[in-house]
Amino acid sequence: MTIKTELMYQELKAAIIDLLARSRPLKPQTERQLSRYMTEHSEELYAFLHDASKDLEEHEIEILFGPQFTPDAQDQADVSQTLNHWRPTSKEITQLICDICKELPFTTVQLPGDVAAKLTLHEVMVERFVRLLHLERAPEPRVSAAIRDTLPCDLWPFAMAMLRQRGFTPQRQEWFAQFACYMASRHPVTREQLADASEFIADQPSLDPVALVPAVHALVRAARDSVVFAQKGRTYWSPDVAQHHHYHGQGQVDGDLVQNRQEEEKRLQVIADDLEAFGQAASSEVDA
């Protein structure tokens, strides 16, 4: 490594160690898996967590602790700043996993009742967490710079993280960065809007506005239908099932669900309007 690369490698390693060392509550999936396991083995959870990495087979560790070591959106965003001007190679990522395992022997998890317990780390846990950060997919520095210079400081790390997710080739990363910047030039952008837009773009076979605009309008219509369905209240899928439950809750409206669906529809409508205008602006530039 060059001196510059070594500095960036150390910065990235420190950021990931900080993430892994944070005390976190057991995720519901992990708690359910552990509950079943503890019932079968009649062992105290506190002691089990301390010795799990040496007592379990690798596939058991993956099953039990996979959810716990799946980085969330905040984790993904927290490493974005270390990837502004550099992205590690496959070899460097392998070395990164090895180095983290040497330097961080355990982490802390919060058990029910606000009890903290040490969880000895296994390479399987660390590797899963690091691999799912998709560090090797970091966008080119010029794309990163465009995002960082346009979006608010509390938002651009999440946008950078979105560009590392499934479906984002370098071409799509560049396109989405331009679109996100265009959105920001028209109105304040929210994290939820960016997430919806990135999810939509990742699933599209083409970036041609001729295909994108009808697709996003179809998504808006589907969201509108979801609002109408939620406003009708709970509906049993079968008369027999309804009768079995004595029609309990039939027609009951979930206010929170309705509100969530309405907010989603509004976000998608904003994205549809922006996408249509973005396509028209691009066409005008080509014609000029």
N, C-alpha and C positions, 0 to 999 in steps of 0.2 A: 504493500500500500504506500501511496505517497503520504506526505505529512498532512496534506489537506484532507485526503480520504480517511486517514486514521483519526483525525479530529472529528469528522462527521460520523464515523463508525462508533467512536466512543460516546458521542452525544446521543446517537440512536440507542445504543445499548443502555445507557443510563436512563433514558426515557422509558424503555420497556421494562427494565428492572423496577422502576418506580411504579409502573402500572401493576406489575405482578405482585409487588410487595404490599399494595394497598389492602387494608382490611375490608373484606366484602361479605355481605350476608350470603348464605347459601342460596343459590337460585332454586326456585320451586322444583324444576326438573331434577336437579341434583338431590334435593332433599327427599323427593319421592323415591328415587333410586336407592339412596342410602337407607331409607326407612325399611324398604323391603329386604335389603342386604343385612341390616342389623338384626331384623327379626329372625332371619335364618341362622345367623351366627352367634346370637346372644352375646354381643360385645358392646362395651361402652363406646359411644360415638367419639368422645374426646380422645380416648386411647387409640381408637381405630384410625382416626385422621392422622395421628402422629406417625403411625407405622404402615399406613396404607401403601406407600410407594414401594416398600420392600416386601410386603405380604401378598400383594395382588399381582396377577399376570397383567401384561401390557393391555390386552384387549379388555380386561375388567376395569382397568384405570380409565380407558377410553370411554367405556359405557357409563361408569359411575360419575366421572368428573368432566366429561366432554362439555356439558352446558356451562359449568363453572369457568372453563377456560376457553370460552367463545367470546372474543372481544365485542363489546357493544359499540354503538355509534360514538359515544364519548371517548372510548379507548382509541377507536380509529382516528378520531379527530386529534387526539393528544399527540400522536406521532407525526402528524402532518407537517408540523413546523420543522422537523428534522429532515424532511424529504424535499425541501424547497429547491435545492441546487444539486441533489445527488440521490441516486437510488442504488441500493446494494445489489450485487450480483448473487446468483444462486450459491456460489461458493462462500461468499461473505455471509449470507443468511444462515448457511449451515454452521459456519464458525460462530456466528452470533448466538445461535441456540446452545452450542457447546459452552461458550463463555458464560452465558447467563446461568446455566446449570451449575457451573463451578462457583459463581459468585453469590447465588441466591439459593440457599439450601431449603428454605421453607417460606411459607406465607401465612397469613392469618385469615381465618374465616369466622364470621359471627354466627353463632348458633342461636336457636330459639331461646328466649329468656335473656338476651343481650350478653351471652357468654362468648368470650373469644377463645378460639382453639387454634393451635398450630397445625398446619397441614404441610407435611414434608413433600417437597416438590419432586416429581419424577420427570425425566426427559420427555415423556409422552405428553405431559401437561404443558410444558414450556413450548415444545415443538408445535403443538396444536395452536396455542395462542399466537405464536410468532407467524406461523404460516398463514393464519386467517387474517392477519393484518395486511396481507397482499403488498408487502413492501416493494417487491420487484415490479409492481404495476404503477408506481408513482409516475405522474405525468412529466413531460419534458419541462425543464426550468422556465422556458418562455411561457408555457401554458400555466404553470404555477404562478408566475409573476403576474399574468393577466388577472387571474382569480384573486390573488392577494391584494393587488392594487385597486381593485374595483369593489369588492365586497367588504362589508364591515368586519372588524377584527374578530368579533365573536362568531362570525358566520363562515369566513373563508376556510378555516380548518375542516369544517364539516363538508364543504363543497369539495375540497381536495380529497377527503376520504371517500366521497361518493365516486370520484373518478377512478378509484382503485378497485371498484367492485365489479362483479360479473357483467360481462357484455360491453365493457368500455375498452375498446381498442384505442391505440394512439389517435386514430382519425376521429373517433367518437369523443375522446377526451377534449381534443381541440375544438370540435364543433360545440360540445356542451359548454365549454368555457366561454365561447363567443356568445352563446345563447344566454347563459347566466348573466354575463355582463350587460347584454341587451336588456334583459329583464330589469336589472338594477338601474338602468338608465331611464326606465319608464315609471318605476314605482319602488317603494321599499320592498325588499325581498325577505321572506321568512325561511327558516330552516325547513318547515313542512312543505313549502312550495318547491324548494330545491329538491327535496327528497321525492316528492311526487313526480317532478319533471324528470329526474334522473332515472327513476324506476320505469317511467313510460319510454324514455329514449332507449334504455338498455334492452327493451323487449321488441323494438322495432327492427324489421329486416332492412329498412332503407332510411337514409337521412334526407331523401328528396322531399321537399315541402309538399309536392303534389300528393305524396302518400301520407305524410305526417299529419297534415291538417285534417283530412277526413277521419283519420284514426283517433286523433285527440278529441274531435267532436263526438265520435262514437263513445268515447270514454266518458265524456260529460253527460251524454244521454243516459248511459248506464248508471252513473252516479245519481242522476236525477230520479231514475226509477227506484234506486235504493232508498232515497228519501221518502218517496211515496209509499214504498213497502213498509218502511219503519213506522211511518205515521199511521198505518192501519192497525198497528198493534200486533201482539203475538197471535200467530196462526198455526194450528196443528196441521201437520202434513197429511194426516189421515184421520177420517172420522172415527175409526176404531180406536186410534191412539187418544184422540180427544175424549172419547167416551170413557176410556180406561182411566184417564186422569180427571174425570168428572168436569171436563172443560175448564179446569183451573187455569186462571190467567188468560183465558181466551179474550182477545181484543185489548189486552192491557198494553199501553203504550210506554215504551222505555224512553223517557225524555232525553237522557244522556245520549242514547244511541241516535235518536233523531237529530240532536244537535251536532254530533260527530259527522253524520252523513251530510248534513247541510253545509258544514264547514268544508268537508272534502269536495263537495260539488262546487263551492265558491272558489276554492283553490284551483281546481281543474279548469274552471271557466277562465280564470285569470291566465293560466298557462296556455289555454287554447287561443285567447286573444293575443297574447304575446307571440305565440308561435306563428300565427297568421301574419301579424305585422312584421315579424322577423323574416319570414319568407318573402314578403312583398319588398322589404328593404333590400334583401339580397338580390332579388330580381332586378330592382331599379339600378343597383350598382353594376350588374352585368350588362344591362342595356346601355348604361352610360359609357 
